[in-house]
Amino acid sequence: MGTSLVERLTECVGQIEELSQRISRIQAGEIHHQARFGDGPWEDVTAIVLAHYERLLEDYKYFAEDLRRRIDKGES
């Protein structure tokens, strides 16, 4: 049997909370991300990672709203 909508929503809410915490820590300056491309120097990619997390957060929020609507309609 597959995962129920309620279980999927619970997982989704957990992801939203985790991403929100990561975003807050980056915005507070607690976390920085660096990457090295090829043999080049290490570069700060914090802004890129922050933008990625923000997009993921919006996707998860959209997904959670869809799941809530489906649950409210009686789907399981």
PDB file of N, CA, C and O in Angstrom:
ATOM      1  N   MET A   1       0.839  -1.173   0.000  1.00  0.00           N
ATOM      2  CA  MET A   1       0.000   0.000   0.000  1.00  0.00           C
ATOM      3  C   MET A   1       0.889   1.244   0.000  1.00  0.00           C
ATOM      4  O   MET A   1       1.943   1.248   0.636  1.00  0.00           O
ATOM      5  N   GLY A   2       0.478   2.290  -0.701  1.00  0.00           N
ATOM      6  CA  GLY A   2       1.244   3.519  -0.808  1.00  0.00           C
ATOM      7  C   GLY A   2       1.114   4.400   0.418  1.00  0.00           C
ATOM      8  O   GLY A   2       0.372   4.103   1.354  1.00  0.00           O
ATOM      9  N   THR A   3       1.844   5.468   0.382  1.00  0.00           N
ATOM     10  CA  THR A   3       1.817   6.441   1.472  1.00  0.00           C
ATOM     11  C   THR A   3       0.531   7.250   1.404  1.00  0.00           C
ATOM     12  O   THR A   3       0.129   7.695   0.329  1.00  0.00           O
ATOM     13  N   SER A   4      -0.115   7.442   2.549  1.00  0.00           N
ATOM     14  CA  SER A   4      -1.356   8.209   2.567  1.00  0.00           C
ATOM     15  C   SER A   4      -1.052   9.697   2.385  1.00  0.00           C
ATOM     16  O   SER A   4       0.081  10.142   2.572  1.00  0.00           O
ATOM     17  N   LEU A   5      -2.084  10.455   2.016  1.00  0.00           N
ATOM     18  CA  LEU A   5      -1.921  11.897   1.842  1.00  0.00           C
ATOM     19  C   LEU A   5      -1.516  12.568   3.148  1.00  0.00           C
ATOM     20  O   LEU A   5      -0.722  13.508   3.149  1.00  0.00           O
ATOM     21  N   VAL A   6      -2.066  12.082   4.262  1.00  0.00           N
ATOM     22  CA  VAL A   6      -1.723  12.665   5.562  1.00  0.00           C
ATOM     23  C   VAL A   6      -0.247  12.423   5.873  1.00  0.00           C
ATOM     24  O   VAL A   6       0.438  13.315   6.374  1.00  0.00           O
ATOM     25  N   GLU A   7       0.240  11.226   5.579  1.00  0.00           N
ATOM     26  CA  GLU A   7       1.659  10.927   5.801  1.00  0.00           C
ATOM     27  C   GLU A   7       2.536  11.798   4.905  1.00  0.00           C
ATOM     28  O   GLU A   7       3.568  12.308   5.340  1.00  0.00           O
ATOM     29  N   ARG A   8       2.123  11.960   3.669  1.00  0.00           N
ATOM     30  CA  ARG A   8       2.884  12.811   2.747  1.00  0.00           C
ATOM     31  C   ARG A   8       2.887  14.257   3.211  1.00  0.00           C
ATOM     32  O   ARG A   8       3.903  14.944   3.112  1.00  0.00           O
ATOM     33  N   LEU A   9       1.742  14.725   3.722  1.00  0.00           N
ATOM     34  CA  LEU A   9       1.664  16.090   4.236  1.00  0.00           C
ATOM     35  C   LEU A   9       2.565  16.258   5.452  1.00  0.00           C
ATOM     36  O   LEU A   9       3.233  17.282   5.594  1.00  0.00           O
ATOM     37  N   THR A  10       2.588  15.265   6.324  1.00  0.00           N
ATOM     38  CA  THR A  10       3.453  15.315   7.510  1.00  0.00           C
ATOM     39  C   THR A  10       4.918  15.410   7.098  1.00  0.00           C
ATOM     40  O   THR A  10       5.673  16.199   7.666  1.00  0.00           O
ATOM     41  N   GLU A  11       5.320  14.618   6.124  1.00  0.00           N
ATOM     42  CA  GLU A  11       6.695  14.666   5.622  1.00  0.00           C
ATOM     43  C   GLU A  11       6.992  16.022   4.996  1.00  0.00           C
ATOM     44  O   GLU A  11       8.079  16.573   5.170  1.00  0.00           O
ATOM     45  N   CYS A  12       6.035  16.541   4.281  1.00  0.00           N
ATOM     46  CA  CYS A  12       6.178  17.829   3.611  1.00  0.00           C
ATOM     47  C   CYS A  12       6.363  18.953   4.640  1.00  0.00           C
ATOM     48  O   CYS A  12       7.214  19.826   4.468  1.00  0.00           O
ATOM     49  N   VAL A  13       5.573  18.923   5.693  1.00  0.00           N
ATOM     50  CA  VAL A  13       5.681  19.936   6.748  1.00  0.00           C
ATOM     51  C   VAL A  13       7.063  19.849   7.409  1.00  0.00           C
ATOM     52  O   VAL A  13       7.662  20.873   7.738  1.00  0.00           O
ATOM     53  N   GLY A  14       7.556  18.648   7.598  1.00  0.00           N
ATOM     54  CA  GLY A  14       8.898  18.469   8.153  1.00  0.00           C
ATOM     55  C   GLY A  14       9.962  19.098   7.265  1.00  0.00           C
ATOM     56  O   GLY A  14      10.890  19.738   7.761  1.00  0.00           O
ATOM     57  N   GLN A  15       9.831  18.920   5.963  1.00  0.00           N
ATOM     58  CA  GLN A  15      10.769  19.518   5.016  1.00  0.00           C
ATOM     59  C   GLN A  15      10.672  21.046   5.044  1.00  0.00           C
ATOM     60  O   GLN A  15      11.686  21.740   4.970  1.00  0.00           O
ATOM     61  N   ILE A  16       9.458  21.557   5.150  1.00  0.00           N
ATOM     62  CA  ILE A  16       9.254  23.006   5.210  1.00  0.00           C
ATOM     63  C   ILE A  16       9.958  23.570   6.449  1.00  0.00           C
ATOM     64  O   ILE A  16      10.636  24.594   6.368  1.00  0.00           O
ATOM     65  N   GLU A  17       9.796  22.905   7.583  1.00  0.00           N
ATOM     66  CA  GLU A  17      10.438  23.360   8.821  1.00  0.00           C
ATOM     67  C   GLU A  17      11.954  23.326   8.700  1.00  0.00           C
ATOM     68  O   GLU A  17      12.636  24.266   9.108  1.00  0.00           O
ATOM     69  N   GLU A  18      12.483  22.239   8.137  1.00  0.00           N
ATOM     70  CA  GLU A  18      13.935  22.107   7.982  1.00  0.00           C
ATOM     71  C   GLU A  18      14.497  23.173   7.047  1.00  0.00           C
ATOM     72  O   GLU A  18      15.511  23.801   7.354  1.00  0.00           O
ATOM     73  N   LEU A  19      13.842  23.376   5.914  1.00  0.00           N
ATOM     74  CA  LEU A  19      14.308  24.394   4.974  1.00  0.00           C
ATOM     75  C   LEU A  19      14.215  25.792   5.577  1.00  0.00           C
ATOM     76  O   LEU A  19      15.102  26.618   5.366  1.00  0.00           O
ATOM     77  N   SER A  20      13.154  26.059   6.321  1.00  0.00           N
ATOM     78  CA  SER A  20      12.998  27.364   6.972  1.00  0.00           C
ATOM     79  C   SER A  20      14.138  27.617   7.954  1.00  0.00           C
ATOM     80  O   SER A  20      14.670  28.725   8.027  1.00  0.00           O
ATOM     81  N   GLN A  21      14.505  26.590   8.703  1.00  0.00           N
ATOM     82  CA  GLN A  21      15.616  26.723   9.652  1.00  0.00           C
ATOM     83  C   GLN A  21      16.931  26.967   8.920  1.00  0.00           C
ATOM     84  O   GLN A  21      17.713  27.826   9.326  1.00  0.00           O
ATOM     85  N   ARG A  22      17.182  26.225   7.850  1.00  0.00           N
ATOM     86  CA  ARG A  22      18.412  26.417   7.073  1.00  0.00           C
ATOM     87  C   ARG A  22      18.490  27.827   6.504  1.00  0.00           C
ATOM     88  O   ARG A  22      19.535  28.474   6.567  1.00  0.00           O
ATOM     89  N   ILE A  23      17.378  28.298   5.948  1.00  0.00           N
ATOM     90  CA  ILE A  23      17.328  29.643   5.371  1.00  0.00           C
ATOM     91  C   ILE A  23      17.611  30.682   6.454  1.00  0.00           C
ATOM     92  O   ILE A  23      18.386  31.613   6.233  1.00  0.00           O
ATOM     93  N   SER A  24      16.995  30.529   7.607  1.00  0.00           N
ATOM     94  CA  SER A  24      17.208  31.475   8.707  1.00  0.00           C
ATOM     95  C   SER A  24      18.661  31.506   9.147  1.00  0.00           C
ATOM     96  O   SER A  24      19.209  32.574   9.420  1.00  0.00           O
ATOM     97  N   ARG A  25      19.283  30.346   9.215  1.00  0.00           N
ATOM     98  CA  ARG A  25      20.692  30.287   9.638  1.00  0.00           C
ATOM     99  C   ARG A  25      21.612  30.927   8.606  1.00  0.00           C
ATOM    100  O   ARG A  25      22.582  31.593   8.966  1.00  0.00           O
ATOM    101  N   ILE A  26      21.315  30.732   7.337  1.00  0.00           N
ATOM    102  CA  ILE A  26      22.115  31.373   6.290  1.00  0.00           C
ATOM    103  C   ILE A  26      21.937  32.884   6.363  1.00  0.00           C
ATOM    104  O   ILE A  26      22.913  33.632   6.308  1.00  0.00           O
ATOM    105  N   GLN A  27      20.677  33.335   6.487  1.00  0.00           N
ATOM    106  CA  GLN A  27      20.398  34.771   6.535  1.00  0.00           C
ATOM    107  C   GLN A  27      21.020  35.427   7.768  1.00  0.00           C
ATOM    108  O   GLN A  27      21.369  36.607   7.734  1.00  0.00           O
ATOM    109  N   ALA A  28      21.158  34.666   8.853  1.00  0.00           N
ATOM    110  CA  ALA A  28      21.764  35.189  10.078  1.00  0.00           C
ATOM    111  C   ALA A  28      23.293  35.170  10.011  1.00  0.00           C
ATOM    112  O   ALA A  28      23.966  35.666  10.914  1.00  0.00           O
ATOM    113  N   GLY A  29      23.832  34.595   8.937  1.00  0.00           N
ATOM    114  CA  GLY A  29      25.277  34.533   8.791  1.00  0.00           C
ATOM    115  C   GLY A  29      25.935  33.394   9.541  1.00  0.00           C
ATOM    116  O   GLY A  29      27.159  33.361   9.669  1.00  0.00           O
ATOM    117  N   GLU A  30      25.140  32.457  10.039  1.00  0.00           N
ATOM    118  CA  GLU A  30      25.671  31.323  10.786  1.00  0.00           C
ATOM    119  C   GLU A  30      26.278  30.256   9.886  1.00  0.00           C
ATOM    120  O   GLU A  30      27.148  29.495  10.311  1.00  0.00           O
ATOM    121  N   ILE A  31      25.816  30.204   8.640  1.00  0.00           N
ATOM    122  CA  ILE A  31      26.268  29.170   7.702  1.00  0.00           C
ATOM    123  C   ILE A  31      26.715  29.835   6.411  1.00  0.00           C
ATOM    124  O   ILE A  31      26.060  30.740   5.895  1.00  0.00           O
ATOM    125  N   HIS A  32      27.847  29.363   5.902  1.00  0.00           N
ATOM    126  CA  HIS A  32      28.348  29.817   4.603  1.00  0.00           C
ATOM    127  C   HIS A  32      28.676  28.574   3.782  1.00  0.00           C
ATOM    128  O   HIS A  32      29.087  27.550   4.328  1.00  0.00           O
ATOM    129  N   HIS A  33      28.494  28.670   2.492  1.00  0.00           N
ATOM    130  CA  HIS A  33      28.777  27.546   1.596  1.00  0.00           C
ATOM    131  C   HIS A  33      29.848  27.963   0.598  1.00  0.00           C
ATOM    132  O   HIS A  33      29.819  29.062   0.044  1.00  0.00           O
ATOM    133  N   GLN A  34      30.791  27.056   0.387  1.00  0.00           N
ATOM    134  CA  GLN A  34      31.838  27.305  -0.588  1.00  0.00           C
ATOM    135  C   GLN A  34      31.915  26.125  -1.538  1.00  0.00           C
ATOM    136  O   GLN A  34      31.573  24.994  -1.191  1.00  0.00           O
ATOM    137  N   ALA A  35      32.371  26.417  -2.738  1.00  0.00           N
ATOM    138  CA  ALA A  35      32.567  25.362  -3.741  1.00  0.00           C
ATOM    139  C   ALA A  35      33.833  25.671  -4.511  1.00  0.00           C
ATOM    140  O   ALA A  35      34.255  26.821  -4.634  1.00  0.00           O
ATOM    141  N   ARG A  36      34.417  24.622  -5.018  1.00  0.00           N
ATOM    142  CA  ARG A  36      35.622  24.764  -5.836  1.00  0.00           C
ATOM    143  C   ARG A  36      35.312  24.156  -7.188  1.00  0.00           C
ATOM    144  O   ARG A  36      34.907  22.997  -7.283  1.00  0.00           O
ATOM    145  N   PHE A  37      35.504  24.937  -8.220  1.00  0.00           N
ATOM    146  CA  PHE A  37      35.207  24.488  -9.575  1.00  0.00           C
ATOM    147  C   PHE A  37      36.516  24.187 -10.287  1.00  0.00           C
ATOM    148  O   PHE A  37      37.329  25.078 -10.532  1.00  0.00           O
ATOM    149  N   GLY A  38      36.703  22.923 -10.611  1.00  0.00           N
ATOM    150  CA  GLY A  38      37.954  22.524 -11.263  1.00  0.00           C
ATOM    151  C   GLY A  38      39.125  22.763 -10.335  1.00  0.00           C
ATOM    152  O   GLY A  38      39.073  22.449  -9.145  1.00  0.00           O
ATOM    153  N   ASP A  39      40.185  23.326 -10.900  1.00  0.00           N
ATOM    154  CA  ASP A  39      41.376  23.623 -10.113  1.00  0.00           C
ATOM    155  C   ASP A  39      41.362  25.051  -9.576  1.00  0.00           C
ATOM    156  O   ASP A  39      42.361  25.524  -9.034  1.00  0.00           O
ATOM    157  N   GLY A  40      40.237  25.731  -9.727  1.00  0.00           N
ATOM    158  CA  GLY A  40      40.134  27.118  -9.306  1.00  0.00           C
ATOM    159  C   GLY A  40      40.090  27.269  -7.796  1.00  0.00           C
ATOM    160  O   GLY A  40      40.130  26.283  -7.060  1.00  0.00           O
ATOM    161  N   PRO A  41      40.009  28.496  -7.350  1.00  0.00           N
ATOM    162  CA  PRO A  41      39.966  28.757  -5.908  1.00  0.00           C
ATOM    163  C   PRO A  41      38.588  28.435  -5.330  1.00  0.00           C
ATOM    164  O   PRO A  41      37.609  28.287  -6.061  1.00  0.00           O
ATOM    165  N   TRP A  42      38.539  28.332  -4.036  1.00  0.00           N
ATOM    166  CA  TRP A  42      37.255  28.153  -3.362  1.00  0.00           C
ATOM    167  C   TRP A  42      36.470  29.445  -3.497  1.00  0.00           C
ATOM    168  O   TRP A  42      37.010  30.536  -3.313  1.00  0.00           O
ATOM    169  N   GLU A  43      35.189  29.314  -3.818  1.00  0.00           N
ATOM    170  CA  GLU A  43      34.330  30.476  -4.005  1.00  0.00           C
ATOM    171  C   GLU A  43      33.127  30.385  -3.080  1.00  0.00           C
ATOM    172  O   GLU A  43      32.618  29.298  -2.807  1.00  0.00           O
ATOM    173  N   ASP A  44      32.682  31.533  -2.605  1.00  0.00           N
ATOM    174  CA  ASP A  44      31.490  31.594  -1.765  1.00  0.00           C
ATOM    175  C   ASP A  44      30.268  31.408  -2.662  1.00  0.00           C
ATOM    176  O   ASP A  44      30.041  32.190  -3.586  1.00  0.00           O
ATOM    177  N   VAL A  45      29.490  30.375  -2.385  1.00  0.00           N
ATOM    178  CA  VAL A  45      28.274  30.103  -3.151  1.00  0.00           C
ATOM    179  C   VAL A  45      27.041  30.169  -2.251  1.00  0.00           C
ATOM    180  O   VAL A  45      26.000  29.590  -2.560  1.00  0.00           O
ATOM    181  N   THR A  46      27.177  30.882  -1.136  1.00  0.00           N
ATOM    182  CA  THR A  46      26.082  30.979  -0.173  1.00  0.00           C
ATOM    183  C   THR A  46      24.813  31.530  -0.815  1.00  0.00           C
ATOM    184  O   THR A  46      23.721  31.021  -0.562  1.00  0.00           O
ATOM    185  N   ALA A  47      24.946  32.558  -1.635  1.00  0.00           N
ATOM    186  CA  ALA A  47      23.768  33.161  -2.271  1.00  0.00           C
ATOM    187  C   ALA A  47      23.073  32.171  -3.198  1.00  0.00           C
ATOM    188  O   ALA A  47      21.846  32.161  -3.289  1.00  0.00           O
ATOM    189  N   ILE A  48      23.841  31.349  -3.879  1.00  0.00           N
ATOM    190  CA  ILE A  48      23.268  30.346  -4.783  1.00  0.00           C
ATOM    191  C   ILE A  48      22.508  29.296  -3.978  1.00  0.00           C
ATOM    192  O   ILE A  48      21.397  28.908  -4.341  1.00  0.00           O
ATOM    193  N   VAL A  49      23.111  28.842  -2.888  1.00  0.00           N
ATOM    194  CA  VAL A  49      22.472  27.834  -2.040  1.00  0.00           C
ATOM    195  C   VAL A  49      21.212  28.410  -1.398  1.00  0.00           C
ATOM    196  O   VAL A  49      20.188  27.731  -1.323  1.00  0.00           O
ATOM    197  N   LEU A  50      21.280  29.654  -0.936  1.00  0.00           N
ATOM    198  CA  LEU A  50      20.110  30.304  -0.338  1.00  0.00           C
ATOM    199  C   LEU A  50      18.967  30.379  -1.345  1.00  0.00           C
ATOM    200  O   LEU A  50      17.826  30.060  -1.011  1.00  0.00           O
ATOM    201  N   ALA A  51      19.261  30.791  -2.557  1.00  0.00           N
ATOM    202  CA  ALA A  51      18.225  30.876  -3.593  1.00  0.00           C
ATOM    203  C   ALA A  51      17.621  29.499  -3.869  1.00  0.00           C
ATOM    204  O   ALA A  51      16.412  29.376  -4.065  1.00  0.00           O
ATOM    205  N   HIS A  52      18.458  28.477  -3.884  1.00  0.00           N
ATOM    206  CA  HIS A  52      17.986  27.113  -4.107  1.00  0.00           C
ATOM    207  C   HIS A  52      17.044  26.681  -2.979  1.00  0.00           C
ATOM    208  O   HIS A  52      15.972  26.136  -3.240  1.00  0.00           O
ATOM    209  N   TYR A  53      17.440  26.924  -1.732  1.00  0.00           N
ATOM    210  CA  TYR A  53      16.598  26.567  -0.592  1.00  0.00           C
ATOM    211  C   TYR A  53      15.272  27.324  -0.628  1.00  0.00           C
ATOM    212  O   TYR A  53      14.222  26.763  -0.315  1.00  0.00           O
ATOM    213  N   GLU A  54      15.325  28.593  -1.009  1.00  0.00           N
ATOM    214  CA  GLU A  54      14.090  29.388  -1.087  1.00  0.00           C
ATOM    215  C   GLU A  54      13.144  28.841  -2.149  1.00  0.00           C
ATOM    216  O   GLU A  54      11.933  28.805  -1.936  1.00  0.00           O
ATOM    217  N   ARG A  55      13.684  28.412  -3.296  1.00  0.00           N
ATOM    218  CA  ARG A  55      12.838  27.802  -4.328  1.00  0.00           C
ATOM    219  C   ARG A  55      12.246  26.486  -3.838  1.00  0.00           C
ATOM    220  O   ARG A  55      11.066  26.207  -4.050  1.00  0.00           O
ATOM    221  N   LEU A  56      13.080  25.676  -3.180  1.00  0.00           N
ATOM    222  CA  LEU A  56      12.574  24.413  -2.635  1.00  0.00           C
ATOM    223  C   LEU A  56      11.471  24.661  -1.613  1.00  0.00           C
ATOM    224  O   LEU A  56      10.462  23.955  -1.602  1.00  0.00           O
ATOM    225  N   LEU A  57      11.659  25.658  -0.760  1.00  0.00           N
ATOM    226  CA  LEU A  57      10.656  25.983   0.241  1.00  0.00           C
ATOM    227  C   LEU A  57       9.335  26.356  -0.413  1.00  0.00           C
ATOM    228  O   LEU A  57       8.280  25.899   0.027  1.00  0.00           O
ATOM    229  N   GLU A  58       9.373  27.172  -1.446  1.00  0.00           N
ATOM    230  CA  GLU A  58       8.146  27.547  -2.152  1.00  0.00           C
ATOM    231  C   GLU A  58       7.485  26.324  -2.787  1.00  0.00           C
ATOM    232  O   GLU A  58       6.261  26.194  -2.766  1.00  0.00           O
ATOM    233  N   ASP A  59       8.301  25.426  -3.352  1.00  0.00           N
ATOM    234  CA  ASP A  59       7.753  24.200  -3.943  1.00  0.00           C
ATOM    235  C   ASP A  59       7.061  23.345  -2.884  1.00  0.00           C
ATOM    236  O   ASP A  59       5.959  22.844  -3.109  1.00  0.00           O
ATOM    237  N   TYR A  60       7.711  23.179  -1.728  1.00  0.00           N
ATOM    238  CA  TYR A  60       7.116  22.377  -0.662  1.00  0.00           C
ATOM    239  C   TYR A  60       5.843  23.015  -0.122  1.00  0.00           C
ATOM    240  O   TYR A  60       4.890  22.307   0.202  1.00  0.00           O
ATOM    241  N   LYS A  61       5.813  24.344  -0.021  1.00  0.00           N
ATOM    242  CA  LYS A  61       4.600  25.030   0.435  1.00  0.00           C
ATOM    243  C   LYS A  61       3.456  24.795  -0.553  1.00  0.00           C
ATOM    244  O   LYS A  61       2.323  24.541  -0.145  1.00  0.00           O
ATOM    245  N   TYR A  62       3.751  24.879  -1.842  1.00  0.00           N
ATOM    246  CA  TYR A  62       2.744  24.632  -2.876  1.00  0.00           C
ATOM    247  C   TYR A  62       2.231  23.195  -2.774  1.00  0.00           C
ATOM    248  O   TYR A  62       1.027  22.946  -2.830  1.00  0.00           O
ATOM    249  N   PHE A  63       3.168  22.257  -2.623  1.00  0.00           N
ATOM    250  CA  PHE A  63       2.818  20.849  -2.512  1.00  0.00           C
ATOM    251  C   PHE A  63       1.956  20.614  -1.276  1.00  0.00           C
ATOM    252  O   PHE A  63       0.977  19.872  -1.345  1.00  0.00           O
ATOM    253  N   ALA A  64       2.303  21.234  -0.144  1.00  0.00           N
ATOM    254  CA  ALA A  64       1.527  21.078   1.089  1.00  0.00           C
ATOM    255  C   ALA A  64       0.113  21.609   0.912  1.00  0.00           C
ATOM    256  O   ALA A  64      -0.844  20.987   1.373  1.00  0.00           O
ATOM    257  N   GLU A  65      -0.029  22.747   0.252  1.00  0.00           N
ATOM    258  CA  GLU A  65      -1.366  23.301   0.010  1.00  0.00           C
ATOM    259  C   GLU A  65      -2.192  22.354  -0.854  1.00  0.00           C
ATOM    260  O   GLU A  65      -3.378  22.149  -0.597  1.00  0.00           O
ATOM    261  N   ASP A  66      -1.565  21.778  -1.875  1.00  0.00           N
ATOM    262  CA  ASP A  66      -2.267  20.822  -2.726  1.00  0.00           C
ATOM    263  C   ASP A  66      -2.713  19.612  -1.920  1.00  0.00           C
ATOM    264  O   ASP A  66      -3.847  19.154  -2.059  1.00  0.00           O
ATOM    265  N   LEU A  67      -1.831  19.098  -1.083  1.00  0.00           N
ATOM    266  CA  LEU A  67      -2.188  17.948  -0.246  1.00  0.00           C
ATOM    267  C   LEU A  67      -3.331  18.297   0.702  1.00  0.00           C
ATOM    268  O   LEU A  67      -4.251  17.499   0.879  1.00  0.00           O
ATOM    269  N   ARG A  68      -3.284  19.476   1.310  1.00  0.00           N
ATOM    270  CA  ARG A  68      -4.369  19.905   2.216  1.00  0.00           C
ATOM    271  C   ARG A  68      -5.704  19.973   1.477  1.00  0.00           C
ATOM    272  O   ARG A  68      -6.725  19.519   1.994  1.00  0.00           O
ATOM    273  N   ARG A  69      -5.698  20.537   0.276  1.00  0.00           N
ATOM    274  CA  ARG A  69      -6.938  20.612  -0.510  1.00  0.00           C
ATOM    275  C   ARG A  69      -7.468  19.214  -0.816  1.00  0.00           C
ATOM    276  O   ARG A  69      -8.669  18.962  -0.716  1.00  0.00           O
ATOM    277  N   ARG A  70      -6.575  18.318  -1.185  1.00  0.00           N
ATOM    278  CA  ARG A  70      -6.995  16.958  -1.509  1.00  0.00           C
ATOM    279  C   ARG A  70      -7.555  16.246  -0.280  1.00  0.00           C
ATOM    280  O   ARG A  70      -8.548  15.526  -0.374  1.00  0.00           O
ATOM    281  N   ILE A  71      -6.916  16.450   0.875  1.00  0.00           N
ATOM    282  CA  ILE A  71      -7.398  15.840   2.119  1.00  0.00           C
ATOM    283  C   ILE A  71      -8.759  16.419   2.476  1.00  0.00           C
ATOM    284  O   ILE A  71      -9.665  15.686   2.873  1.00  0.00           O
ATOM    285  N   ASP A  72      -8.907  17.754   2.334  1.00  0.00           N
ATOM    286  CA  ASP A  72     -10.191  18.398   2.636  1.00  0.00           C
ATOM    287  C   ASP A  72     -11.310  17.893   1.733  1.00  0.00           C
ATOM    288  O   ASP A  72     -12.474  17.885   2.134  1.00  0.00           O
ATOM    289  N   LYS A  73     -10.969  17.472   0.521  1.00  0.00           N
ATOM    290  CA  LYS A  73     -11.968  16.932  -0.414  1.00  0.00           C
ATOM    291  C   LYS A  73     -12.299  15.478  -0.115  1.00  0.00           C
ATOM    292  O   LYS A  73     -13.195  14.896  -0.726  1.00  0.00           O
ATOM    293  N   GLY A  74     -11.572  14.900   0.828  1.00  0.00           N
ATOM    294  CA  GLY A  74     -11.863  13.524   1.209  1.00  0.00           C
ATOM    295  C   GLY A  74     -10.996  12.473   0.547  1.00  0.00           C
ATOM    296  O   GLY A  74     -11.220  11.276   0.727  1.00  0.00           O
ATOM    297  N   GLU A  75     -10.004  12.911  -0.221  1.00  0.00           N
ATOM    298  CA  GLU A  75      -9.095  11.922  -0.825  1.00  0.00           C
ATOM    299  C   GLU A  75      -8.215  11.340   0.267  1.00  0.00           C
ATOM    300  O   GLU A  75      -7.989  11.961   1.305  1.00  0.00           O
ATOM    301  N   SER A  76      -7.729  10.147   0.013  1.00  0.00           N
ATOM    302  CA  SER A  76      -6.846   9.526   0.995  1.00  0.00           C
ATOM    303  C   SER A  76      -5.566   9.100   0.319  1.00  0.00           C
ATOM    304  O   SER A  76      -4.677   8.551   0.970  1.00  0.00           O
TER     305      SER A  76
END
